Amino acid sequence: MRTAVAIGKFDGVHVGHRKLLEVIGEKRAQGLVPCVFLLDPDPASYFAGAQQPCLTSEAEKLRIFEELGVELAVLYPLTAETAATPPERFIREILGDLLHTRFVACGTDVSYGHRGAGDAALMTRIGPSCGIEVRVVDKVRDGDHEISSTYIRERLADTPVSRVNELLGAPYPVEGRVDLPRGGDALGVSGCSAEEGVLLVPAGKILPPAGEYRGIAEDAALRGSEGATVRLQIPDAPDDTERAVHWKTEDGSRSLRAATGALLIHITESI
């Protein structure tokens, strides 16, 4: 198996990330498998010694990758040993030997290897000697600003979520466990079904500011499951705690069902 690899953190999987994924997807016509390379845990969390707030959880990222045609996601363990990998060795041994990479797409600000010393210039210089074609993809811009995960975090705090969705290229995803109101069906192998309930969002997931929103909710376990329009109330609570997001279907005649007790809500707009 030969791969076309996109390298990045992919927090939010925004329009800039999607451009990288589109580039590697084009290489499928050459017999290459579209692949993303991620460090696990992410570098910010590893070096901080604790989980750092993120726009998209690992599960949310993997779901989006699948929807966008990525066939292989590599979650490479970040440890003291792997963090010390020289950048040249990363290219030759991890990309070249381990992943059989024949094409790499990366951003202009890509970093890898010990202390993040590897950059796009080094990848472009060494890659071809390992049989790897390298394409450095320019940043997507929003006016005078480069679109990045940091930029989107800032916009999530001070602009309507519909504007943030434009920068992401899709509605903002929130996945969590369902906590039904008293009298609702019990969770278990038979799942749950209700017109309203509480979504327990894990600590570390960045949410839009407290307020009322509208979105499309679906069973998190079923790809392409039929969704329902919901109103949701996001509480005023810090991102480093589990949050209880109240939701209710707008059409009371329709129930939501979650086969595994997990829902995915795509937030579309503020109310």
C-alpha positions as CSV (number, residue, x, y, z in Angstrom):
1,M,0.0,0.0,0.0
2,R,1.4,3.4,-1.0
3,T,0.0,6.5,0.6
4,A,-0.7,10.2,-0.1
5,V,-0.3,11.8,3.3
6,A,-1.6,15.1,4.7
7,I,0.3,16.3,7.8
8,G,-1.2,18.6,10.4
9,K,-3.0,19.0,13.7
10,F,-6.4,19.3,12.0
11,D,-8.1,20.9,15.0
12,G,-11.5,22.0,13.7
13,V,-10.8,20.4,10.2
14,H,-11.4,23.9,8.8
15,V,-11.3,25.0,5.1
16,G,-7.5,25.1,5.1
17,H,-7.3,21.5,6.3
18,R,-10.0,20.5,3.8
19,K,-7.8,22.0,1.0
20,L,-5.0,19.6,2.1
21,L,-7.4,16.7,2.2
22,E,-8.7,17.6,-1.3
23,V,-5.1,17.5,-2.6
24,I,-4.3,14.1,-1.3
25,G,-7.7,12.8,-2.5
26,E,-6.7,13.7,-6.0
27,K,-3.8,11.2,-5.7
28,R,-6.3,8.3,-5.5
29,A,-6.3,8.3,-9.3
30,Q,-2.6,7.4,-9.1
31,G,-3.3,4.4,-6.9
32,L,-2.3,6.2,-3.6
33,V,-4.3,5.8,-0.4
34,P,-5.4,9.2,1.1
35,C,-4.0,9.3,4.6
36,V,-3.7,11.8,7.4
37,F,-0.9,11.8,10.0
38,L,-1.7,12.9,13.5
39,L,0.2,12.8,16.8
40,D,-1.6,11.2,19.7
41,P,-1.9,13.0,22.1
42,D,-1.7,16.3,20.3
43,P,1.6,18.2,21.0
44,A,-0.1,21.0,23.0
45,S,-1.7,18.5,25.4
46,Y,1.5,16.3,25.6
47,F,3.9,19.1,26.5
48,A,1.4,20.8,28.8
49,G,0.9,17.5,30.7
50,A,-2.9,17.8,30.4
51,Q,-5.6,17.8,27.8
52,Q,-5.9,21.2,26.2
53,P,-9.2,22.6,24.8
54,C,-9.9,21.6,21.2
55,L,-12.4,22.5,18.5
56,T,-12.8,18.9,17.5
57,S,-12.4,15.7,19.5
58,E,-10.5,12.8,18.1
59,A,-13.8,11.0,17.4
60,E,-15.2,14.1,15.6
61,K,-12.0,14.4,13.5
62,L,-12.1,10.8,12.4
63,R,-15.8,11.1,11.5
64,I,-15.1,14.1,9.3
65,F,-12.0,12.5,7.7
66,E,-14.2,9.5,6.7
67,E,-16.8,11.9,5.3
68,L,-14.2,13.6,3.2
69,G,-12.8,10.4,1.7
70,V,-9.7,9.8,3.9
71,E,-9.1,6.1,3.9
72,L,-6.4,5.9,6.6
73,A,-5.8,7.9,9.7
74,V,-2.5,7.3,11.5
75,L,-2.6,8.3,15.2
76,Y,1.1,8.1,15.9
77,P,2.0,7.9,19.6
78,L,3.7,11.0,21.0
79,T,6.1,9.9,23.7
80,A,9.4,11.2,25.1
81,E,11.1,8.9,22.6
82,T,9.1,9.8,19.5
83,A,9.2,13.5,20.4
84,A,13.0,13.3,20.1
85,T,12.9,12.0,16.5
86,P,15.2,14.1,14.2
87,P,13.2,15.7,11.4
88,E,15.2,13.9,8.7
89,R,14.5,10.5,10.3
90,F,10.8,11.4,10.5
91,I,10.8,11.8,6.7
92,R,12.9,8.8,5.8
93,E,11.7,6.3,8.4
94,I,8.2,7.2,9.4
95,L,6.9,8.6,6.1
96,G,9.1,6.7,3.7
97,D,9.6,3.3,5.4
98,L,6.6,2.9,7.7
99,L,3.8,4.5,5.7
100,H,5.2,3.9,2.2
101,T,4.5,7.6,1.4
102,R,4.8,8.7,-2.2
103,F,3.1,12.1,-1.8
104,V,2.9,14.6,1.0
105,A,0.7,17.7,1.3
106,C,1.5,20.1,4.1
107,G,0.9,23.7,5.0
108,T,3.5,26.5,4.9
109,D,3.8,26.3,8.7
110,V,4.1,22.6,9.1
111,S,6.4,21.4,11.9
112,Y,7.6,17.9,12.8
113,G,10.5,16.1,14.5
114,H,12.5,17.1,17.6
115,R,11.4,20.5,18.9
116,G,9.4,21.0,15.8
117,A,12.6,21.7,13.9
118,G,11.3,20.2,10.6
119,D,9.6,22.6,8.2
120,A,8.2,22.8,4.7
121,A,11.6,23.6,3.2
122,L,13.3,20.5,4.7
123,M,10.4,18.3,3.6
124,T,10.7,19.7,0.1
125,R,14.5,19.1,0.1
126,I,14.6,15.6,1.5
127,G,11.3,14.1,0.4
128,P,12.2,13.5,-3.3
129,S,15.3,11.6,-2.2
130,C,12.9,9.2,-0.5
131,G,10.6,8.9,-3.5
132,I,8.2,11.4,-2.0
133,E,6.6,14.1,-4.0
134,V,5.9,17.2,-1.8
135,R,3.4,19.9,-2.3
136,V,3.3,22.8,0.1
137,V,-0.2,24.2,0.2
138,D,-0.7,27.9,0.8
139,K,-2.9,29.1,3.7
140,V,-6.6,29.9,2.9
141,R,-7.3,33.5,3.9
142,D,-10.3,35.3,5.4
143,G,-9.7,38.8,4.2
144,D,-6.4,39.9,5.8
145,H,-6.2,36.8,8.1
146,E,-4.9,33.4,7.6
147,I,-7.5,30.8,8.6
148,S,-6.1,28.7,11.4
149,S,-7.4,26.8,14.4
150,T,-6.4,29.7,16.6
151,Y,-8.2,32.2,14.3
152,I,-11.4,30.0,14.5
153,R,-11.3,29.8,18.3
154,E,-11.2,33.6,18.4
155,R,-14.1,33.9,15.9
156,L,-16.1,31.3,17.8
157,A,-16.0,33.6,20.8
158,D,-16.9,36.8,19.1
159,T,-18.9,36.1,16.0
160,P,-22.2,34.2,15.1
161,V,-21.7,30.5,14.8
162,S,-23.0,30.7,11.2
163,R,-19.9,32.8,10.4
164,V,-17.6,30.2,12.1
165,N,-19.3,27.5,10.0
166,E,-18.2,29.3,6.8
167,L,-14.6,29.1,8.1
168,L,-14.9,25.5,8.9
169,G,-16.7,24.5,5.7
170,A,-19.4,22.7,7.7
171,P,-21.6,23.2,10.7
172,Y,-19.8,23.1,14.1
173,P,-20.0,19.5,15.5
174,V,-20.7,18.6,19.1
175,E,-20.8,15.0,20.2
176,G,-21.6,13.6,23.6
177,R,-23.5,11.2,25.7
178,V,-27.3,11.4,26.1
179,D,-28.8,11.9,29.5
180,L,-32.6,11.6,29.2
181,P,-35.1,13.4,31.4
182,R,-37.0,11.4,34.0
183,G,-39.4,9.1,32.3
184,G,-37.3,8.7,29.1
185,D,-36.2,5.4,27.8
186,A,-33.3,3.8,29.6
187,L,-30.0,3.7,27.9
188,G,-28.6,0.4,26.9
189,V,-28.3,-2.0,24.0
190,S,-31.7,-0.9,22.8
191,G,-30.6,2.8,22.8
192,C,-32.8,5.7,23.7
193,S,-35.5,7.7,22.0
194,A,-36.9,11.1,23.1
195,E,-38.0,14.6,22.0
196,E,-35.8,16.3,24.5
197,G,-32.9,15.6,26.8
198,V,-29.4,16.6,27.9
199,L,-26.2,16.1,25.9
200,L,-23.2,15.6,28.2
201,V,-20.2,17.2,26.4
202,P,-16.8,16.0,27.5
203,A,-14.4,18.3,29.2
204,G,-11.9,19.9,26.7
205,K,-14.4,20.4,23.9
206,I,-14.7,24.1,23.0
207,L,-18.3,25.2,22.7
208,P,-19.8,28.4,21.4
209,P,-20.7,31.1,24.0
210,A,-23.6,30.4,26.3
211,G,-26.9,30.9,24.6
212,E,-29.6,29.3,22.5
213,Y,-28.8,27.6,19.1
214,R,-30.4,25.5,16.4
215,G,-28.8,22.5,14.9
216,I,-29.3,19.1,13.3
217,A,-28.9,16.1,15.6
218,E,-28.3,12.5,14.6
219,D,-27.2,9.2,16.1
220,A,-23.5,9.4,16.5
221,A,-23.1,5.7,15.9
222,L,-24.8,5.5,12.5
223,R,-23.3,7.1,9.4
224,G,-25.9,9.0,7.4
225,S,-28.7,8.5,9.9
226,E,-31.7,10.7,9.5
227,G,-31.3,13.9,11.6
228,A,-33.8,16.0,13.4
229,T,-33.8,19.8,13.9
230,V,-33.2,20.7,17.5
231,R,-32.9,23.8,19.7
232,L,-30.1,23.6,22.2
233,Q,-29.1,25.7,25.2
234,I,-25.4,25.9,25.8
235,P,-24.6,26.7,29.5
236,D,-22.1,29.3,30.8
237,A,-19.4,26.9,31.9
238,P,-15.7,26.5,31.4
239,D,-14.4,24.3,28.6
240,D,-12.3,22.2,31.0
241,T,-15.4,20.7,32.7
242,E,-18.2,18.4,31.4
243,R,-21.1,20.5,30.2
244,A,-24.8,19.6,30.1
245,V,-26.3,21.0,26.9
246,H,-30.1,20.9,26.9
247,W,-31.7,20.0,23.6
248,K,-35.3,19.7,22.3
249,T,-36.6,18.7,18.9
250,E,-38.4,21.5,17.1
251,D,-41.0,19.1,15.8
252,G,-42.5,17.4,18.9
253,S,-43.9,14.6,16.8
254,R,-40.4,13.4,15.9
255,S,-38.1,11.6,18.4
256,L,-34.4,11.3,18.3
257,R,-32.9,7.8,18.6
258,A,-29.3,7.1,19.7
259,A,-28.5,3.4,19.4
260,T,-25.4,3.7,21.7
261,G,-26.6,6.6,23.8
262,A,-24.5,9.1,21.9
263,L,-25.7,12.0,19.8
264,L,-23.9,14.3,17.3
265,I,-25.3,17.8,16.9
266,H,-24.2,20.0,14.0
267,I,-24.8,23.6,15.2
268,T,-26.1,25.7,12.3
269,E,-27.1,29.0,13.8
270,S,-27.7,31.2,16.9
271,I,-31.3,31.9,17.9
